[in-house]
Amino acid sequence: KYVQHLLGNLKENFWNDSNNRKFLDRRLRGVILNMGCLYGLPNYQTTVYELFKRFLDDKIQPNPDIRYTVYYYGMSQGNASEWDKLWELFLSEQEPQEKVKLMVALTAIKETEILTRLLQYAKNESYIRSQDYFIIISQISRNPVGTQLVWDFLRDEWQYLVDRFSLNDRAFGRLIPSVCSNFNTHERLEEMKVFFDKYPEAGAGKAGRKTALEVVSNNIKWLENHEAAIIQ
């Protein structure tokens, strides 16, 4: 409600073409629109989805300052057919920064089956470059629908990941803390401990494992102390 109060009364022209806006105004617009979508404000979500549909159907690109927001939060409201269109656009995109925006947007869909498919697609270097692999895995894990999928994937495919990247890969070492950062139950904490016991060799991820356990323990304590007040 507080965020709605802050952001709920923006004028329609706030969304319009911003090429004539000052740089800081464009940056501010991008931040505000992203925040409105993050908190699920209906008027923001509706407008973003309309802009997303224009991009998919009519190839009208959003302005750069809101492009990521439109791609990501538009796809979060999209369906399988729209995901397939975005996937084809991603595959054909040649500009590196634009390609990364499209790649991250693909992780936003709320359909488990498609995210499972994306986890498998990501193994193919003709689709996802090795240097982008852990970006897409982490992004899928940040999608509430994808958190469990990625955690299961890591435990099931750990040996594949070790063989492909080696335990000394620093990006690989940062994957566990990234995926587990929002865990907040004793069940998840116990699963982490069991997993670490099963695969004690951590390589570059040794410190990350310790940090991940501390973060999840703190998440549990925080929730135990504040959950009742939040519900009220």
C-alpha atoms as one frame of an Amber mdcrd trajectory, in Angstrom:
protein
   0.000   0.000   0.000   2.857   2.358   0.795   4.488   1.770  -2.588   1.096
   2.179  -4.262   0.736   5.515  -2.486   4.161   6.641  -3.677   3.918   5.469
  -7.272   0.247   5.075  -8.034  -0.525   8.489  -9.507   2.062   8.954 -12.229
   0.844  10.723 -15.340   0.343   8.709 -18.523   3.030  10.676 -20.356   5.565
   9.276 -17.911   5.490   6.164 -20.090   5.770   7.990 -23.391   8.831   8.416
 -25.560  11.693   9.739 -23.483  14.262  10.623 -26.130  13.882  14.300 -25.275
  14.166  13.771 -21.540  17.292  14.643 -19.620  19.589  11.760 -18.763  18.750
  11.734 -15.046  15.036  11.923 -15.832  15.355   8.864 -18.060  17.253   6.989
 -15.366  14.671   7.950 -12.751  11.850   6.808 -14.991  13.484   3.423 -15.465
  13.968   2.953 -11.721  10.401   3.980 -10.843   8.772   1.823 -13.494  10.865
  -1.156 -12.476   9.873  -0.658  -8.835   6.190  -0.404  -9.708   6.354  -3.706
 -11.565   8.433  -5.350  -8.843   5.719  -4.576  -6.305   2.982  -5.728  -8.654
   1.094  -2.452  -9.047  -1.729  -3.210 -11.524  -1.440  -0.070 -13.664   2.281
  -0.670 -14.135   1.800  -4.324 -14.997  -0.924  -3.556 -17.520   1.118  -0.911
 -19.302   4.272  -3.030 -19.345   2.394  -5.962 -20.834   0.913  -3.731 -23.550
   4.400  -2.470 -24.451   5.704  -6.040 -24.393   2.977  -7.172 -26.806   3.811
  -4.287 -29.148   7.413  -5.440 -29.120   6.546  -9.077 -29.872   3.781  -8.491
 -32.405   4.808  -5.256 -34.116   8.565  -5.198 -33.427   8.255  -1.802 -31.723
  11.123  -1.673 -29.246  10.650   0.137 -25.927  13.019   2.981 -25.200  16.349
   1.864 -23.742  15.645   3.269 -20.262  12.643   0.954 -19.777  13.543  -1.872
 -22.154  14.683  -4.342 -19.511  11.587  -3.644 -17.398   9.259  -4.189 -20.359
  10.974  -7.398 -21.437  11.196  -8.935 -17.979   7.891  -7.946 -16.423   6.067
  -8.346 -19.706   7.309 -11.908 -19.999   6.401 -12.562 -16.359   2.775 -12.066
 -17.420   3.167 -13.911 -20.711   2.262 -17.380 -21.940   4.071 -20.204 -23.707
   3.417 -18.816 -27.184   4.877 -15.445 -26.233   7.860 -17.152 -24.648   8.520
 -19.020 -27.891   8.481 -15.718 -29.794  10.895 -14.160 -27.318  13.148 -17.210
 -27.548  13.382 -16.826 -31.336  14.165 -13.130 -30.959  16.861 -14.010 -28.440
  18.454 -16.550 -30.780  18.550 -14.103 -33.692  19.738 -11.057 -31.698  23.321
 -10.020 -32.496  23.871  -7.054 -30.164  25.419  -8.459 -26.938  23.725  -6.196
 -24.368  20.326  -6.585 -25.994  20.815 -10.343 -26.125  21.481 -10.474 -22.377
  18.306  -8.474 -21.676  16.276 -10.934 -23.735  17.988 -13.889 -22.079  17.152
 -12.664 -18.592  13.566 -11.930 -19.632  13.154 -15.555 -20.698  13.607 -16.577
 -17.059  10.597 -14.541 -15.887   7.760 -16.746 -17.167   5.612 -18.362 -14.466
   5.332 -21.785 -16.138   7.348 -24.603 -14.582   7.464 -26.685 -17.745   9.076
 -23.901 -19.761  11.633 -23.080 -17.070  12.542 -26.771 -16.928  13.027 -26.697
 -20.693  15.180 -23.569 -20.375  17.433 -25.284 -17.837  18.110 -27.964 -20.435
  18.502 -25.492 -23.307  21.113 -23.654 -21.252  23.394 -26.691 -21.452  23.722
 -26.142 -25.191  26.470 -23.616 -25.936  24.926 -22.849 -29.310  22.051 -21.339
 -27.296  23.700 -20.005 -24.129  27.362 -19.043 -24.026  29.421 -20.570 -21.220
  30.126 -17.115 -19.777  26.370 -16.524 -19.503  25.478 -19.928 -18.107  25.500
 -19.039 -14.417  23.667 -15.779 -15.086  20.687 -17.614 -16.517  20.710 -20.305
 -13.813  20.773 -17.668 -11.067  18.007 -15.696 -12.754  15.753 -18.743 -12.999
  16.306 -19.362  -9.284  15.129 -15.808  -8.490  11.796 -16.529 -10.135   9.568
 -17.925  -7.337   8.407 -20.611  -9.758  12.010 -21.512 -10.563  13.650 -21.621
  -7.131  12.815 -25.256  -6.418  13.572 -26.246 -10.018  17.100 -24.842  -9.844
  17.798 -26.257  -6.400  16.739 -29.720  -7.617  18.730 -29.225 -10.817  21.903
 -28.342  -8.909  21.677 -31.423  -6.735  20.806 -33.750  -9.618  23.302 -32.308
 -12.110  26.178 -31.432  -9.781  28.628 -33.832 -11.385  27.779 -32.478 -14.838
  28.504 -28.943 -13.612  31.791 -30.000 -12.000  32.895 -31.818 -15.150  31.998
 -28.887 -17.377  33.317 -25.965 -15.339  35.587 -27.496 -12.637  35.430 -26.669
  -8.941  37.999 -23.908  -9.414  35.670 -21.798 -11.568  34.889 -18.651  -9.561
  31.504 -18.072 -11.186  30.564 -21.653 -10.362  31.696 -21.032  -6.794  29.256
 -18.129  -6.483  26.288 -20.161  -7.713  25.281 -21.816  -4.422  25.102 -18.531
  -2.440  23.077 -16.977  -5.247  20.564 -19.819  -5.526  20.148 -20.298  -1.768
  20.069 -16.646  -0.715  16.286 -16.533  -0.208  15.873 -19.875   1.550  14.217
 -19.352   4.932  13.156 -22.725   6.346  14.845 -25.371   8.476  14.001 -27.924
   5.782  16.010 -26.026   3.163  18.899 -25.524   5.583  19.020 -29.249   6.274
  18.930 -30.002   2.528  21.933 -27.727   2.052  23.889 -29.479   4.801  23.095
 -32.908   3.349  24.157 -31.735  -0.106  27.430 -30.261   1.171  28.169 -33.481
   3.072  27.547 -35.502  -0.080  29.913 -33.295  -2.103  32.485 -32.022   0.423
  34.940 -30.778  -2.209  33.912 -27.182  -2.862  36.942 -25.634  -4.568  36.326
 -21.944  -5.276  32.915 -22.309  -3.645  34.201 -23.151  -0.154  33.694 -19.670
   1.282  30.425 -19.333  -0.621  29.019 -22.437   1.034  29.831 -21.079   4.474
  28.253 -17.745   3.596  25.151 -19.462   2.207  24.611 -21.408   5.437  24.974
 -18.226   7.487  22.566 -16.288   5.268  19.889 -18.978   5.393  20.264 -19.339
   9.178  19.816 -15.576   9.527  16.812 -15.658   7.188  15.186 -18.285   9.414
  15.836 -16.284  12.583  14.523 -13.093  11.017  11.338 -14.792   9.875  10.785
 -16.386  13.275  11.163 -12.999  14.952   9.085 -10.925  12.540   6.626 -13.158
  10.697   3.779 -12.570  13.153   4.152  -8.794  12.914   4.238  -8.933   9.113
   1.054 -11.020   8.948  -0.722  -8.547  11.224
